[in-house]
Amino acid sequence: MNEPLYRLAAFSTSPSGGNPAGVWLGEALPDAATMQRIAAEVGYSETAFVAPLDGTERHIRYYSPLREISFCGHATIAAGVVLGQTAGAGRYRLQTAVGEVPVEVFRDGEQWLAALTSVEPEQKAVPPRWLEKVLEALHWRPEELDPALPPMLAYAGAWHLVLAAGSAARLARLEYDVERLKALMEDAGLVTLQLVYRQDELVFQARNPFPVGGVVEDPATGAAAAAMGGYLRAAGLMPVPGELLIRQGEAMGRPSELRVGVPAAGGIRVSGAAVAL
C-alpha cells in the first residue's frame, strides 16, 4: 500500500514522552484484516485509520496490535495533529464506531495541539464479586483503595474501570496477573483500567493496564481520561465546569499530560499536543 503512515507521540511536546500512535491516511479505509495487519506491524497500542483525504468530515477506526478498539483518545489527538499539518487548522468531524467526535486542531507557536470532545459519558456500578477478582489480579487489597473515589465502570466511547489508590505508593507498584486480568476485562467489555491517585483536587496521577490490546501499560489514555471526567461530574466529585490535569506515563519513562475539560453537561473535552516520532 502506498498511503502514508505517520508516527507520533500524543499528549507530549517531546518524542521521548507521550503515547506513540500510528496514523494512516487514505482515500478509503482498508478492509478490517488489512487494518489489523498494519496495526500489528506498527506495534503501538493503537493505530488510527482515517479517510477520505479531504474535507472536514472523516471516518476513523482504531486498531491495537490484537483487535479493533471502539474509541481511542491518544490516537485521535495524533490524527487531529496530522490533519492540521496536512489540511490546516480548524474543526474536524470524525465519524467513529461509537458516534461523531469533533476535534479542534490549532497551533501554539510551533507546537500543534488537538482537542477532542467525547460522546456522552456513562457510568455503571461495579459488581462486587467481579471487583474482588480484579483486585486479586492486580494484587491490590480493598483497604488500599481511596474511599472518597469509589470504583466505577465509566464510558466516553470505550468502557474502563476506574480504581483510585489511597496512596501514590500503591499506584507506583503495578505488578499484575496479565492473563487473568485480560480475561476479566474481556468478559466485562473493558478497554483499560483507569488506575488513579488523587494528588490534588484537580490533579491526578494515572496508570492504565491494557492487556486486552496486547499492551501491559498505556503511557497516555485519552478515552479513559474522558471517562474519568464524566465519572467525577456524575458523582459530584469536582466543580463543573472545570478542568482536570492527568499525569500518566511517568513510571514508564514516557511522561504525558492530558487536560480534561468537564462542562456542566455533554461530552468531555480532552486536549494535548502531539509530535512526530
Secondary structure, 3 states (H helix, E strand, C coil): CCCCEEEEEECCCCCCCCEEEEEEECCCCCCHHHHHHHHHHHCCCEEEEEECCCCCEEEEEEECCCCEECCCHHHHHHHHHHHHHHHCCEEEEEEECCEEEEEEEEEECCEEEEEEECCCCEEECCCHHHHHHHHHHHCCCHHHECCCCCCEEEECCCEEEEEEECCHHHHHCCCCCHHHHHHHHHHHCCCEEEEEEEEECCEEEEEEEEHHHCEEEECCCHHHHHHHHHHHHHCCCCCCCEEEEEEECHHHCCCEEEEEEECCCCCCEEEEEEEEC
